[in-house]
Amino acid sequence: MIRNDEKNQPLISVIVPTFERSDLLPRALDSVFAQTWKNIEVVIVDDNLPGSVWAKETAKVLEAYRDRENVLCLKTAGKTGGGAARNFALRRCHGDYVAFLDDDDRYLPDKLEKQLAFTVEHGLDGSYHDVRWFNEKEQQVEYRSMDWTEDFSRQGLLKAHILHSLCPTAIYLFRRDKLLETEGFGEVPSGQDFILMLRCIESGMKLGYLEGAYVIQYLHSGARISLGDGKIKGETMLYRLKQEYFDLLTEEERVYVKFRHNAVLAFASMRSGRPVQAAGYALSTVRTSPVTCAREAVRYLKAKFRRCDSSG
């Protein structure tokens, strides 16, 4: 077990891109500074448009953190997108390992220590874990388990990823040197994390699954890049990408991927304020596979009420 009081402990760079969320950013940053693993570099990537109100407000927030020795503040050209902002930081950070956190989410206190210990002890290049989803009232609305596979070969991981998406970004911890050997995040409106994991698997990285949720993601009224118009375009692009791997899947599994595609489009359309379009996608979801629809509804309800041992 790695102890954070040992000499020569690994440095973990935590990359936090921020765009128009100066009000939520402190919660995310404070959750990183509260980690039980102390040898960290916090890399804040300001992706706000220069001169904008959000850029000015973010600058005020960052003043409280600039004097910390373990903080690296970076500035992009503005509105480059989450994937590009993370890739920008990845090339400039200094960690032996790298993790990621969106500016509207938060880590649980032992996230980095537990995941680093698991990754090192199993000789892995990277790892991922479960995730909890909260609403704005700090109520858990879903527990998303990532225990989709027992086969961690390249083909086994590819199949699990195409079927279930081993995402989101905040559940990852990677060796930085191995990550730099890939092309990094997809610089697209949505699905950057899916493309990153796909590239990691394709590169032959040794990856593992750590049971348990160590990050909380929020569903809120503010815009997320993972919802809305960007999600609709991104999901359509990702579905085409997944089809390139259909030779790995059975016919039933291909139907399942199509089912998930329509379900995501229905959800994204509803979040975009397009109920008619959402209804159309929802109908397509049911038509694709009524049995799968019923089974996934039951699974979702079970996940919604699942309890996590870690405190929130």
C-alpha angles and dihedrals in degrees: 000000000000113000119205091222094063122109119254092022115175118265115232118203112207111201115207115181114194132197124170094334105103089138093059100034097087092059091054094045094045090054089057094048089049092060118128087224103077105183096088139134113210110210112194114193113198106206096171119124110265112258094015123131089248092053091053093047092047090051089055091051093049092053088077091059105036095090093059112105093219097055124100115187116199130183125207126199086266135267093021092142135248096282095050092044092053093046089050090054094042090062092050105040124094107215128128084219131026133210132176138220131182115230094244098050135066142218123233111240099259098041097111098037094049095044095045091050091050093046095048097041092054095044093241132161090213145347143200136202143190125291136216122216120211133184124226090273090062091251119141111242099172142008109207113201120202097198093121100131146035091187110082096177117119091262094045093051092045091053093048091048095048091048101041110009112239092227166156114077097238094064093065133098117176139175102254095220091055092046091052089058088066128064089254125218122001109256093220134119093260138003097045091140093049090054092047093053090045090054092047092052093045090051090059098248115168105241135180141187122240112201115228136055117265101167135057120213121194133226106205144154093260120091120272122193086229092064137051129025094342090055093052092052092040095049091051089052092047093050090056089049092050090051088065087067098046091110086074092057137074119237090258091052091050089054089051092054090051090048091053091047093056092043092054091048090051091051094045091048091052091049088050091057095253105125095165092053090044091053090052093053091044090055090049088051092056093043092051092062123344091186093052090046092056093044093050092047090057092045091051093051091050090049091048092061099035114124123224121214092220115088118244 
